[in-house]
Structures are given as structure tokens and as C-alpha cells.
């Protein structure tokens, strides 16, 4: 089992370093992912999802230390929300930095989640960069809760499809999204 896990990680990281898109399980739903600092890879995600590039993308990091490299400032409320939440939560920070074009919203904000999933943590650690994480669906279509619900065209478009958790039947939901301003103002984007 550990050999398959390691092989999966090796193949996924190889694709990510080559600027390709992978399909992988996150701490919430299955996602399309790429190196969040690679502009061409980010463009490919928009193409696969048939999504307007005016919509920003979510990013996964594996620690608060990594988070600090990709946001201008971490509002105090962000750390409190993350610490108090009993499930994964995505925080929209007021200013992103060091990320590919298309990741941040027009106002400069960026949605980032510190992942708790062991596979994602290790994947990001090996890549040494943040990972785009957007639901594995065509924009506007329902978010698949398990691997078997992912549309065939999405599976076919990924350069690598991770084996880990393909057989997992536990239905998962996308994370809540909370936007936090520099002065601590909080807006619930998605419950």
C-alpha cells in the first residue's frame, strides 16, 4: 500500500513540475490541480473547466509557514477561524503574491486553504509550491462528491489521475469559503 502511495506521489509531482494538470483527491472533494505559480498550467485548468479566467482559483498550501509566502498579510481573524473550524475551511485573504496570473481575484484577493490531507500535504511538500485546487467539473456543473461522479471529459483531460482514494465512497463537500478584510471584516462566501 505504501509503495502505491509513493508511486502515486512521484507520478503526480513529475506532471506538476512539467506544468501539467493532475486530478487528485483533496481534504474535501476531488480536484483539478497544477503548480499555482505556473501561468501556462493555470491557463490549462481554465480551459479544461471551460471557466472564465475572470473567476479566481483556490490554492492549497501545507502549512502556515508556506501561506506567508503567498499572501501579503494574514489577518488575525484568519488564524482564529482556521483553528476553531472542525472541517477544512478556505480563507480569502486580502492580497495574494508570488502566484500565477489567474489565481487572484480582480481585487487582488486570493482563496487559500491549509490542507490537512496527508496525500496533499506530501504532494505540496515534494513540489515545494502551492497547488491549485478547483473542483473536478465543468464550470457551473454540480461538484462531484466521489471519483465515480467526475465527468469522463475531465478525467481524460488530466495528464495524471491519482489512484489514491479512487475507491473511497465517502461523499465529501466543498469547503466553506470565508473572506476576511484587513480590518477583520468577515464575509461568508460559501457555507
C-alpha positions in Angstrom: 0.0 0.0 0.0 2.8 2.4 0.9 4.6 1.6 -2.3 1.5 2.6 -4.4 1.1 5.8 -2.3 4.8 6.7 -3.0 4.4 5.9 -6.7 1.3 8.0 -7.0 3.1 10.9 -5.4 6.1 10.5 -7.7 4.0 10.5 -10.8 1.8 13.4 -9.7 4.8 15.6 -8.8 6.5 14.8 -12.1 3.5 16.0 -14.0 3.1 19.1 -11.8 6.8 20.0 -12.3 6.3 19.6 -16.1 3.5 22.2 -16.0 0.7 19.7 -16.4 -2.7 19.3 -14.8 -3.5 16.4 -12.4 -6.8 15.1 -11.0 -6.4 14.3 -7.3 -8.3 13.8 -4.0 -8.2 16.7 -1.5 -9.3 17.1 2.1 -12.7 18.0 0.6 -13.7 17.0 -3.0 -11.6 15.6 -5.9 -9.8 18.5 -7.7 -8.0 19.5 -10.8 -4.6 20.8 -9.7 -1.4 22.3 -11.0 1.5 24.4 -9.8 -0.1 27.6 -8.6 2.9 29.6 -9.8 2.9 28.3 -13.4 0.8 30.6 -15.6 0.5 28.1 -18.5 -0.7 25.3 -16.2 -3.2 27.7 -14.6 -4.5 28.6 -18.1 -4.9 24.9 -18.9 -7.1 24.5 -15.8 -9.4 27.3 -17.1 -9.5 25.6 -20.5 -10.4 22.2 -19.1 -13.1 23.6 -16.8 -14.4 25.9 -19.5 -14.3 28.6 -16.9 -14.0 32.3 -17.4 -10.5 33.5 -16.4 -12.1 36.4 -14.5 -13.0 33.9 -11.8 -10.2 33.2 -9.4 -8.9 29.8 -8.3 -8.4 28.3 -4.9 -4.9 27.3 -3.7 -3.8 24.7 -1.2 -0.7 25.1 1.0 0.6 22.6 3.5 1.4 25.0 6.4 1.0 28.5 7.8 4.7 29.0 7.0 4.0 28.3 3.3 0.9 30.5 3.5 3.1 33.5 4.5 5.0 33.3 1.2 1.8 33.7 -0.9 -0.3 36.4 1.0 0.7 39.9 1.8 -0.8 39.8 5.3 -2.6 37.3 7.4 -5.5 38.9 9.3 -5.7 37.8 12.9 -9.3 36.5 12.3 -8.0 34.1 9.7 -5.9 32.1 12.2 -8.7 32.0 14.6 -11.3 30.8 12.1 -8.9 28.1 10.9 -8.0 27.0 14.4 -11.7 26.8 15.5 -13.1 25.1 12.5 -13.8 21.4 12.8 -13.6 20.9 9.0 -11.4 22.3 6.2 -12.1 26.0 5.5 -10.9 28.2 2.7 -9.9 31.7 3.7 -10.0 34.5 1.1 -7.0 36.8 2.0 -6.9 40.5 1.0 -3.8 40.2 -1.0 -2.0 37.4 -2.8 1.5 37.4 -4.0 4.0 35.2 -5.9 1.2 33.3 -7.7 0.4 32.9 -11.4 -1.9 35.2 -13.2 -5.5 34.0 -12.8 -5.1 32.8 -9.3 -6.0 36.1 -7.6 -9.4 37.8 -8.0 -9.6 41.2 -9.7 -9.4 42.9 -6.3 -6.1 41.1 -5.6 -7.6 38.7 -3.0 -6.8 35.0 -3.0 -8.5 31.9 -1.6 -6.2 29.6 0.2 -6.7 26.5 2.4 -4.1 24.9 4.6 -4.8 21.3 3.8 -5.0 18.6 6.4 -5.0 15.7 3.9 -1.8 13.6 4.2 -1.6 13.0 0.4 -2.0 16.7 -0.3 0.5 17.7 2.4 3.1 15.4 1.0 2.4 16.4 -2.6 2.9 20.1 -1.8 6.0 19.3 0.2 7.6 17.4 -2.7 6.5 20.1 -5.3 7.7 22.9 -2.9 5.0 25.1 -4.3 1.3 25.8 -3.6 -1.2 23.7 -5.6 -4.3 24.9 -7.4 -7.4 23.0 -6.2 -10.6 23.5 -8.2 -13.5 21.1 -8.3 -13.3 18.4 -10.9 -16.2 19.5 -13.0 -17.1 21.8 -15.9 -17.7 25.3 -14.6 -21.3 25.6 -13.5 -22.0 21.9 -13.3 -22.5 20.0 -10.0 -19.4 19.3 -7.9 -18.7 15.5 -7.9 -18.7 14.1 -4.3 -16.7 10.9 -5.2 -14.4 9.9 -8.0 -17.0 7.9 -9.9 -19.1 11.1 -10.4 -16.3 13.0 -12.2 -17.2 13.6 -15.9 -15.2 11.5 -18.3 -14.0 14.5 -20.2 -12.4 15.9 -17.0 -10.7 12.6 -16.3 -9.4 12.4 -19.9 -8.1 16.0 -19.8 -5.8 15.4 -16.8 -2.2 14.5 -17.5 -2.2 12.2 -14.5 -5.1 10.8 -12.4 -4.1 9.9 -8.9 -5.0 6.4 -7.8 -5.2 7.2 -4.1 -8.8 7.2 -2.8 -10.5 6.4 -6.1 -12.5 3.7 -4.4 -13.5 6.0 -1.4 -17.3 6.2 -1.4 -17.5 8.8 1.4 -19.4 11.7 0.0 -17.5 14.9 0.6 -18.5 18.6 0.1 -16.5 21.6 -1.0 -15.1 23.7 1.9 -16.8 26.7 3.3 -15.2 29.9 2.0 -14.7 32.9 4.3 -13.4 36.3 3.1 -11.5 38.4 5.6 -10.6 42.0 5.2 -7.5 43.7 6.6 -9.6 45.3 9.4 -11.1 41.9 10.3 -14.4 42.3 8.4 -15.8 38.8 7.6 -18.0 37.8 4.7 -19.2 34.2 4.2 -18.9 33.4 0.5 -19.9 29.7 0.7 -21.3 27.8 3.7 
